[in-house]
Amino acid sequence: MRISRLVPAAAAAAACVIALFAPSASAAPEAPLQDSPPPTTQIIGGGQATNAPWAARLFSNGRETCSATIIAPTWILTAKHCVTGGGLSFRIGSLDQHSGGVVANGAQTYTHSSDLALVRLDRSVQATYSRLGSPGSVSVGQSVQVWGWGATSQCGSEANCQSRYLKVANVTVTGGCGDAYGGSAICARRGNGITAGGDSGGPMTANGIQVGVASTSDRQTTTAYTNVTAYRSWIQSIAGV
């Protein structure tokens, strides 16, 4: 089923979302979120992941920044707004962002006009690679999973409250919308959790297939994931998958 456009009310909410990456000196001010009261639950909500061998934690100049997936031996898929700082490295195949898995550096970065980026690694990594969806892989009203090492609460500096261990939450697809750069995205509403700072670039999966890359969130009720199924030809032209 093709993702439909958001209804006007949801579209207005989507216009208010901001990028998910952890704040930095060059990031836009996030005062409205910092002034909001913290949620009663503390991804925010959800639970710890137990199996995600394709997961990759992105570091920029040694600083934990975003989430990502490995999609082929030398290719990482993440969000474009996650790769602007340079000095990219990845811990791949570990639920613990501080240890385990394999560490590889980014050698070359390719970006799309939407909020998508492909990073070629400096070495080949043997892993279970994320399988990418095609049109029809996800439908409105479907419960899907979102994954990341992002903030677990709406704290003042989200870089200080990101999860050491990969988290996962269920969200419900509400329709099509725009990502941080106006590209095609899948919008979803909060289920047992919602994405926050540090979850950017991480996957949305439907029945174990990656259909989106985390782009924006209001950290309370709504999140937008760049629609991987809409850009499969671009990904294949570069990464071959």
C-alpha positions as CSV (number, residue, x, y, z in Angstrom):
1,M,0.0,0.0,0.0
2,R,1.4,3.4,-0.9
3,I,1.9,5.9,1.9
4,S,-0.7,8.6,1.6
5,R,-0.2,12.3,2.4
6,L,-0.8,13.5,5.9
7,V,-4.1,15.0,6.8
8,P,-3.8,18.8,7.4
9,A,-3.6,18.6,11.2
10,A,-0.8,16.1,11.1
11,A,0.9,18.1,8.4
12,A,0.9,21.1,10.7
13,A,2.5,19.1,13.5
14,A,5.1,17.7,11.1
15,A,6.1,21.3,10.2
16,C,7.2,21.9,13.7
17,V,9.6,18.9,14.0
18,I,13.3,19.5,14.2
19,A,16.4,17.5,13.4
20,L,17.1,14.5,15.8
21,F,20.9,14.9,16.1
22,A,22.4,15.8,19.4
23,P,23.0,19.5,19.9
24,S,26.3,21.0,18.9
25,A,27.8,24.5,18.5
26,S,26.5,24.6,14.9
27,A,23.0,23.2,15.6
28,A,19.9,25.3,15.6
29,P,18.7,26.4,19.1
30,E,16.4,23.9,20.7
31,A,15.0,26.1,23.5
32,P,11.3,25.2,22.9
33,L,12.1,21.5,23.5
34,Q,14.3,22.3,26.5
35,D,11.5,24.4,28.0
36,S,8.9,21.6,27.7
37,P,8.2,19.5,30.8
38,P,9.9,16.1,30.7
39,P,7.6,13.1,29.8
40,T,6.4,10.8,32.5
41,T,8.1,7.9,30.7
42,Q,11.6,7.9,29.5
43,I,14.7,6.3,21.9
44,I,12.2,8.0,24.9
45,G,10.2,5.0,26.2
46,G,10.5,1.7,24.4
47,G,13.0,-0.8,25.7
48,Q,16.5,-2.2,25.2
49,A,17.1,-4.1,21.9
50,T,18.1,-7.7,22.2
51,N,19.1,-8.5,18.5
52,A,20.2,-6.0,15.9
53,P,23.4,-7.2,14.2
54,W,23.1,-4.6,11.5
55,A,23.1,-1.7,13.9
56,A,25.9,0.9,13.7
57,R,26.7,3.7,16.1
58,L,28.0,6.8,14.4
59,F,30.8,8.9,15.9
60,S,31.9,12.3,14.5
61,N,35.4,13.2,15.4
62,G,35.2,10.7,18.3
63,R,31.9,12.1,19.6
64,E,28.8,9.9,19.7
65,T,26.4,11.6,17.4
66,C,23.9,9.4,15.5
67,S,22.6,5.9,14.7
68,A,23.0,4.1,11.4
69,T,22.9,0.6,9.7
70,I,25.4,-1.4,7.7
71,I,23.8,-2.5,4.4
72,A,26.8,-4.1,2.7
73,P,30.4,-5.1,3.6
74,T,31.7,-1.5,3.0
75,W,28.5,0.6,3.2
76,I,26.7,2.4,5.9
77,L,23.3,4.1,5.6
78,T,22.4,7.0,7.8
79,A,20.9,10.6,7.7
80,K,22.5,13.4,5.7
81,H,22.4,15.8,8.7
82,C,24.5,13.2,10.6
83,V,27.6,13.4,8.4
84,T,28.2,17.2,8.1
85,G,30.8,17.2,10.9
86,G,33.3,14.8,9.3
87,G,35.7,12.5,11.0
88,L,33.2,9.7,10.8
89,S,33.7,6.3,12.5
90,F,31.3,3.5,13.3
91,R,30.9,0.7,15.9
92,I,29.1,-2.0,14.0
93,G,27.2,-5.1,15.3
94,S,27.2,-4.3,19.0
95,L,24.2,-3.3,21.2
96,D,26.7,-1.5,23.5
97,Q,28.0,1.7,21.9
98,H,31.2,1.6,24.1
99,S,32.4,-1.9,23.3
100,G,32.1,-5.0,21.2
101,G,31.4,-5.4,17.5
102,V,33.8,-3.9,14.8
103,V,35.0,-0.4,14.5
104,A,35.6,1.1,11.0
105,N,36.2,4.6,9.7
106,G,34.3,6.4,7.0
107,A,36.4,6.8,3.8
108,Q,33.9,8.6,1.5
109,T,30.5,10.1,1.9
110,Y,27.7,10.4,-0.6
111,T,24.6,12.5,0.2
112,H,21.2,12.7,-1.4
113,S,18.9,15.8,-1.7
114,S,16.7,14.2,0.9
115,D,18.0,13.4,4.4
116,L,20.0,10.3,3.3
117,A,23.7,9.6,3.3
118,L,25.8,6.6,2.3
119,V,29.3,6.2,3.8
120,R,31.9,4.0,2.3
121,L,34.0,2.3,5.0
122,D,37.8,2.0,4.9
123,R,37.5,-1.7,5.4
124,S,35.2,-4.6,4.6
125,V,33.1,-5.6,7.6
126,Q,31.4,-9.1,7.8
127,A,28.0,-8.7,9.4
128,T,24.3,-9.3,9.1
129,Y,23.4,-6.5,6.8
130,S,20.2,-4.5,7.0
131,R,17.7,-5.6,4.3
132,L,16.1,-2.6,2.5
133,G,12.5,-2.4,1.6
134,S,10.8,-1.6,-1.7
135,P,7.6,0.3,-2.4
136,G,4.7,-1.6,-0.7
137,S,6.9,-2.7,2.2
138,V,5.0,-0.5,4.7
139,S,1.4,0.8,5.0
140,V,-0.6,3.4,6.9
141,G,-1.8,2.1,10.3
142,Q,1.0,-0.5,10.5
143,S,3.0,-0.9,13.7
144,V,6.7,-0.6,12.9
145,Q,9.9,-0.5,15.0
146,V,12.4,2.4,15.4
147,W,15.9,1.9,16.8
148,G,18.7,4.1,18.2
149,W,21.1,5.1,20.9
150,G,19.3,8.5,21.4
151,A,18.2,10.4,24.5
152,T,16.0,8.5,26.9
153,S,14.3,11.7,28.2
154,Q,13.9,15.3,27.3
155,C,16.9,16.5,29.3
156,G,18.6,19.9,28.9
157,S,21.5,18.5,27.0
158,E,20.5,15.3,25.1
159,A,24.1,14.4,24.5
160,N,24.3,13.7,28.3
161,C,21.3,11.4,28.5
162,Q,21.7,9.2,25.4
163,S,21.5,5.4,26.0
164,R,24.6,3.3,26.2
165,Y,22.7,0.4,24.9
166,L,20.6,0.3,21.7
167,K,16.9,0.9,22.2
168,V,13.8,0.0,20.2
169,A,10.2,1.3,20.3
170,N,7.0,0.6,18.4
171,V,5.4,3.5,16.5
172,T,2.4,3.6,14.1
173,V,2.6,4.8,10.6
174,T,0.3,7.8,9.9
175,G,1.2,8.6,6.3
176,G,3.6,10.3,4.0
177,C,5.3,13.6,4.9
178,G,8.6,15.5,4.3
179,D,11.9,14.9,6.0
180,A,14.4,17.6,7.2
181,Y,15.2,18.5,3.6
182,G,11.8,18.2,2.1
183,G,12.4,14.7,0.8
184,S,9.9,11.9,0.9
185,A,9.3,10.5,4.4
186,I,7.2,8.2,6.5
187,C,5.5,9.9,9.4
188,A,4.5,7.9,12.5
189,R,3.0,8.6,15.9
190,R,4.2,7.5,19.3
191,G,3.5,4.0,20.4
192,N,5.4,2.8,23.4
193,G,8.1,5.3,22.7
194,I,9.4,8.1,20.4
195,T,12.7,9.0,18.8
196,A,14.9,11.8,20.3
197,G,18.4,13.3,20.0
198,G,21.0,10.7,18.9
199,D,18.4,8.4,17.1
200,S,19.0,10.3,13.9
201,G,20.1,8.1,11.0
202,G,18.8,5.0,12.7
203,P,16.3,2.6,11.0
204,M,12.6,2.2,10.9
205,T,11.8,-1.5,10.2
206,A,8.6,-3.2,9.1
207,N,8.6,-6.9,9.6
208,G,12.4,-6.9,9.9
209,I,12.9,-4.9,6.7
210,Q,14.4,-1.3,6.8
211,V,11.9,1.2,5.3
212,G,13.2,4.4,6.8
213,V,16.0,6.5,8.2
214,A,15.4,8.8,11.2
215,S,15.2,12.4,10.2
216,T,13.0,14.5,12.5
217,S,10.9,14.3,15.7
218,D,9.0,16.5,18.1
219,R,10.3,14.1,20.8
220,Q,6.7,13.7,22.1
221,T,4.2,12.4,19.6
222,T,5.4,12.5,16.0
223,T,8.5,11.4,14.1
224,A,9.5,11.4,10.4
225,Y,11.8,8.9,8.7
226,T,13.2,9.5,5.2
227,N,11.5,6.9,3.0
228,V,14.2,4.3,2.0
229,T,11.7,2.6,-0.4
230,A,11.4,5.8,-2.4
231,Y,15.2,6.1,-2.9
232,R,16.2,2.5,-3.6
233,S,17.5,3.3,-7.1
234,W,19.9,5.9,-5.7
235,I,21.1,3.6,-2.9
236,Q,21.6,0.8,-5.4
237,S,23.5,3.0,-7.9
238,I,26.1,3.8,-5.2
239,A,26.2,0.9,-2.8
240,G,25.0,-1.8,-5.2
241,V,22.2,-3.1,-2.9
